[in-house]
Amino acid sequence: MIKLVIDMMGGDNGYKPTVAAVSRFIEDFPDAEIVAVGNEKVLTPLKGKDRVKIIPSTTIVPMECGVLEAMRSKDSSVYKAVNAVIDEEADAIVSAGSTGAFLSLVTLIVKKIDGVKRPAIISPFPTRLKDKQVVLLDVGANAENSADDLVNFAAMGVAYYKVVFGKEEPSIHLICNGTEEGKGTPLYKETYELLKSNPSFKGYIEGRNVLSGEADVVVFDGFTGNIFLKTTEGTAKLMSGMIKEAFTQSIWSKIGYLFAKKGFNKLKDKMDYKKVGGGFLIGVNTVAVKAHGNANEVSFYSSMKMAYNLAKNGIIEKIKENLKA
């Protein structure tokens, strides 16, 4: 059995998506157990369900919550959920609440993997190439980073890619505003110098080429990575809306859409970030998935599925082995 702890509170859309996602998930995965942390009065639909345990909590930490406030909010759903990972001997945890609170509590309570300086949020993205994904990190766990942090991110990204996608020697690229060696801020110039002796390092990559399919692992500082993540998601949503609008302009465009519908539906499905789920906090001693703050049922379910698959594949132990290699 794979046991998942779910923080049912804290997301922008309240309980509706989390309750619906958990209800669907427990039906779809008969080898999963759920520990749901939240207000018992609202979690009534989950009471009595097989393989679901409820831990009561009525407090939500605000999205802008800092580390000290998160540690003091011992009755909050996110605090109780993180502690439940240890108390319930769970395999994974998922939360759509405050990113700062969730990441800091997991890091402080569950602890980092030996040798990891700073955990990072890693996320797979579709690329132009069929069935090829690129992984990006850090996409939001850290506001500031050092060159040593970025080198550590590269090592964790390679370990993740080996385990999840089965490629023995994944390529590493460093995000930059140009591909020439002398480009970049002092942080990126220093990181480049530290990485260039690594045979897997292929140099800088510009933002417009990140999703081209040439890269396996792309390293960002957390601030830049989070901006890239949200910009890409926003662009995908904008393009989807513009395509839909273009095909509803006239009766002729609607007829044209009927012929092109299959292809556009495939494109829409490929670029739908809600189906990817959330970001995996790599570098800690559990599978911790941060779902989107505005997650709907589909997105939150996808985050749970990501956590389940990573835990079932023994990702934590495999990452530890790859980092030691």
KAQUIDA-V972106 format. One record per pair of residues at least 24 apart in sequence whose ideal C-beta (glycine too) atoms are under 10 Angstrom apart, sorted by the first residue. I is the first residue (numbers start at 1). J is the second residue. Records with the same first field share a line. If there is no record, write none. Layout:
I->J, J
//
This chain:
1->29, 30, 31, 32, 33, 51, 91
2->29, 31, 32, 33, 34, 90, 91, 92, 287, 307, 308, 309, 310, 311, 312
3->32, 33, 34, 35, 51, 53, 84, 85, 88, 89, 90, 91, 92, 93, 308, 311
4->29, 32, 33, 34, 35, 36, 85, 88, 90, 91, 92, 93, 94, 287, 289, 304, 307, 308, 311
5->33, 34, 35, 36, 37, 53, 55, 80, 81, 82, 83, 84, 85, 86, 87, 88, 90, 91, 92, 93, 94, 95, 286, 288, 307
6->34, 35, 36, 37, 38, 46, 52, 55, 77, 81, 84, 90, 92, 93, 94, 95, 96, 291, 300, 303, 304, 307
7->35, 36, 37, 38, 57, 60, 76, 77, 78, 79, 80, 81, 82, 84, 93, 94, 95, 96, 97, 98, 101, 102, 291
8->34, 36, 37, 38, 39, 42, 43, 46, 54, 55, 57, 77, 81, 94, 95, 96, 97, 300
9->37, 38, 39, 42, 43, 57, 58, 59, 60, 61, 76, 77, 78, 80, 81, 95, 96, 97
10->38, 59, 60, 61, 62, 63, 65, 76, 77, 78, 81, 95, 96, 97, 98, 99, 101, 102, 291, 293
11->60, 63, 95, 96, 97, 98, 291, 292, 293, 294, 295, 296, 299, 300
12->63, 96, 97, 292, 293, 294, 295, 296
13->96, 292, 293, 294, 295, 296, 297, 299, 300
14->42, 60
15->39, 41, 42, 43, 45
16->42, 296, 297, 300
17->96, 291, 294, 295, 296, 297, 298, 299, 300, 301
18->42, 43, 46, 94, 95, 96, 291, 295, 297, 300, 301, 303, 304
19->43, 44, 45, 46, 297, 300
20->45, 296, 297, 298, 300, 301
21->94, 96, 291, 295, 296, 297, 298, 299, 300, 301, 302, 303, 304, 305
22->46, 49, 52, 94, 297, 300, 301, 304
23->49, 52, 297, 301
24->297, 298, 300, 301, 304
25->52, 94, 300, 301, 304, 305, 308
26->50, 51, 52, 304
28->301, 304, 305, 308
29->304, 305, 308, 312
31->308, 312
32->91, 92, 304, 305, 307, 308, 311, 312
33->88, 90, 91
34->90, 94, 304
35->80, 81, 84, 85, 87, 88, 90, 93
36->77, 81, 84
37->76, 77, 78, 79, 80, 81, 82, 83, 84, 93, 95
38->77, 80, 81
39->77
53->84, 88
55->80, 81, 83, 84, 87, 88
56->80
57->81
60->97, 98, 101
61->97, 98, 100, 101, 102, 105
62->97, 98, 100, 101
63->97, 98, 99, 100, 101, 293
64->98, 99, 100, 101
65->97, 98, 99, 100, 101, 102, 104, 105
66->98, 100, 101, 104
67->100, 101, 103, 104, 105, 107, 108
68->104
69->98, 100, 101, 104
70->97, 98, 100, 101, 102, 103, 104, 105, 108
71->101, 104, 105, 108, 109
73->98, 101, 105
76->101, 105
77->101
78->102, 104, 105, 106
79->105, 109
81->105, 106
82->106, 107, 108, 109, 110, 286, 288
83->109, 110
85->109, 110, 284, 285, 286, 287, 288
86->110, 111, 285, 286
90->286, 287, 307, 311
91->286, 287, 307, 308, 310, 311, 312, 314, 315, 316
92->280, 286, 287, 288, 289, 304, 306, 307, 308, 309, 310, 311, 312, 315, 316
93->281, 284, 286, 287, 288, 289, 290, 307, 311
94->277, 278, 287, 288, 289, 290, 291, 295, 300, 303, 304, 305, 306, 307, 308
95->278, 288, 289, 290, 291, 293, 295, 300, 303
96->278, 289, 290, 291, 292, 293, 294, 295, 299, 300, 303
97->290, 291, 293
98->290, 293
99->140, 141, 226, 279, 281, 290, 292, 293
100->140, 141, 143
102->141, 281, 288, 289, 290, 291
103->140, 141, 142, 279, 281, 284, 288, 290
104->141
105->288
106->141, 281, 283, 284, 285, 286, 288, 290
107->141, 281, 283, 284, 285, 288
108->284
109->284, 285, 286
110->281, 284, 285, 286, 288
111->284, 285, 286
112->283, 284, 285
113->156, 159, 282, 283, 284, 285, 286, 316, 317, 319, 320, 323
114->285, 320, 323, 324
115->152, 155, 156, 283, 320, 323, 324
116->149, 152, 153, 155, 156, 282, 283, 284, 285, 319, 320, 323
117->145, 146, 148, 149, 151, 152, 153, 283
118->142, 145, 146, 148, 149, 150, 152, 153, 156, 222, 283
119->152, 153, 156, 280, 281, 282, 283, 284, 288
120->145, 149, 150, 152, 153, 156, 157, 160, 219, 220, 221, 222, 225, 279, 280, 281, 282, 283
121->222, 225, 226, 229, 278, 279, 280, 281, 282, 283, 288, 289, 290
122->153, 156, 157, 159, 160, 161, 164, 217, 225, 279, 280, 281, 282, 283
123->225, 229, 273, 276, 277, 278, 279, 280, 282, 290, 306
124->160, 161, 164, 165, 276, 277, 279, 280, 306
125->210, 211, 218, 228, 229, 232, 233, 271, 273, 276
126->211, 213, 236, 269, 270, 271, 272, 273, 275, 276
127->209, 210, 211, 212, 213, 214, 215, 216, 270
128->209, 211, 212, 213, 214, 270
129->211, 212, 213, 214
130->213, 270
131->165
132->165, 211, 212, 213, 214, 215, 216
133->161, 164, 165, 211, 213, 216, 276
134->161, 165, 170, 171, 173, 205, 210, 211, 212, 213, 214, 215, 216, 217, 218
135->160, 161, 164, 165, 170, 215, 216, 217, 218, 219, 280, 282
136->175, 210, 211, 215, 217, 218, 219, 220, 225, 228, 229, 232, 279
137->217, 218, 219, 220, 222, 225, 279, 280, 281, 282, 283
138->219, 220, 221, 222, 223, 224, 225, 226, 229, 279, 281, 282, 283
139->218, 220, 222, 224, 225, 226, 227, 228, 229, 230, 232, 279, 290
140->220, 222, 223, 225, 226, 227, 228, 229, 230, 279, 281, 290
141->222, 225, 226, 279, 281, 282, 283, 290
142->220, 221, 222, 223, 225, 226
143->221, 222, 223, 226
144->187, 221, 222, 223
145->187, 191, 219, 220, 221, 222, 223, 224, 225
146->187, 190, 191, 221
147->186, 187, 188, 189, 190, 191, 192, 193, 194, 195, 221
148->190, 191, 194
149->187, 191, 219, 221, 222
150->174, 175, 187, 188, 190, 191, 192, 194, 195, 219, 220, 221, 222
151->190, 191, 194, 195, 198, 201, 219
152->219, 283, 323
153->191, 217, 218, 219, 220, 221, 222, 225, 282, 283
154->191, 194, 195, 198, 200, 201, 217, 218, 219
155->198, 200, 217, 219, 283, 319, 322, 323, 325
156->217, 219, 282, 283, 319, 322, 323
157->200, 216, 217, 218, 219, 282
158->198, 200, 216, 217, 322, 323, 325
159->217, 282, 283, 315, 318, 319, 320, 321, 322, 323, 324, 325
160->217, 280, 282, 310, 315, 318, 319, 322
161->200, 216, 217, 322
162->216, 318, 319, 321, 322, 325
163->310, 313, 314, 315, 316, 317, 318, 319, 321, 322
164->280, 309, 310, 313, 315, 318
165->216
167->216, 217
169->199, 200, 216
170->200, 215, 216, 217
171->199, 200, 201, 202, 203, 205, 214, 215, 216, 217, 218
172->198, 199, 200, 201, 202, 203, 205, 215, 216, 217, 218, 219
173->200, 201, 202, 203, 204, 205, 206, 209, 210, 214, 215, 216, 217, 218, 219
174->201, 202, 203, 204, 205, 215, 217, 218, 219, 220
175->204, 205, 206, 207, 209, 210, 215, 218, 219, 220, 221, 224, 225, 228
176->203, 204, 205, 206, 207, 224
177->204, 206, 207
178->204, 205, 206
179->203, 204, 205, 206, 209
180->204
185->221, 224
187->221, 224
188->219, 220, 221, 224
191->219, 221
195->219
207->231, 232
211->271
225->279
226->279
229->273, 279
230->273, 292
232->271, 273
233->271, 272, 273, 274, 276, 292
234->273
235->271
236->267, 268, 270, 271, 272, 273
237->271, 272, 273, 274
239->267, 268, 271
240->264, 267, 268, 271, 272
243->267, 268
244->268
272->298, 299, 302
273->299, 302
274->298, 299, 300, 301, 302, 303
275->299, 301, 302, 305
276->302, 303, 306
277->301, 302, 303, 304, 305, 306, 307, 309
278->302, 303, 304, 306, 307
279->303, 306
280->306, 307, 310, 315
282->310, 315, 316, 319
283->316, 319, 323
284->316
285->316, 317, 320
286->310, 311, 315, 316
287->311, 312, 313, 314, 315, 316
288->316
//
